[in-house]
Amino acid sequence: MKKQICMVLSLLLLFIMEGCGNRVAEGGQGNISPESEAQTERRQNINHKGASAETEDGELSEAVSGRSQKAEQQTDMDDKILVVYFSATGTTKPLAEYAAEILNADIYEIVPEEPYTEADLAYYTNCRADQEQNDPSARPEISGSVENMEDYDIIVLGYPIWHGQAPRIISTFLESYDFSGKTVIPFCTSHSSGIGSSADNLHSLCPDSTVWAEGRRFEAETSRSTIEEWLDRMNQI
Ligand SMILES: Cc1cc2nc3c(=O)[nH]c(=O)nc-3n(C[C@H](O)[C@H](O)[C@H](O)COP(=O)(O)O)c2cc1C
């Protein structure tokens, strides 16, 4: 009988020890097992990926919505468009006129208060134009103004390149009105230079909410159909 009790107690003890052993292992596994670290890492990766996907998606949808907003602004039939240009020697002028015709837009010429003479435009002679371009604070005065700028949603802005930049009178123009929420589509003409940093520098004179389309440089005597193709492409942005 004693022997039987001993055996039952031993079995009971074994059973209890087995149970405790499992609990320790479970505890150990939960804290330190490499498998669990890998799981954590994977989870972190998934979470991280999820977060970055969200961010990317967020950025993407922001970009997409920004883009479609821009497209809307550019394609909405109700949008009112103003073509604005400055042309000292008559090269930019016909291109601006084509754009206004094609877009059925209003047109406004930036006319300097003090007209540029031939001598003023003889670049690399320290002429008036050279001096203005050398002075970032130069703001040549404009004769007249756009009365109803608030009516326009889109401004197509044409100018010649003067020493790699837009003439300072374009800065005068941009600083004279509130372009918040408007879209500006810049273009330029030049002897050979590209639009370069000229459009970006003009953009920096406008509020953050002004949308700037990518600018384009045209050579002298660019055809109406080239301007039309360009504007068609702008509409598809
Ligand atoms: C002061 C001045 C600076 C110029 N600088 C450049 C230049 O840096 N690069 C270039 O290719 N053409 C330059 N040009 C040439 C004009 O960009 C080009 O003739 C332009 O098409 C003139 O346009 P508009 O006739 O509408 O004024 C310059 C012209 C002037 C008057």
Residues whose N, C-alpha, C, O or C-beta is under 5 A from the ligand:
A	BS01	LIG	F86 S87 A88 T89 G90 T91 T92 K93 L121 Y123 A129 D130 P160 I161 W162 H163 G164 T189 S190 H191 S192 S193
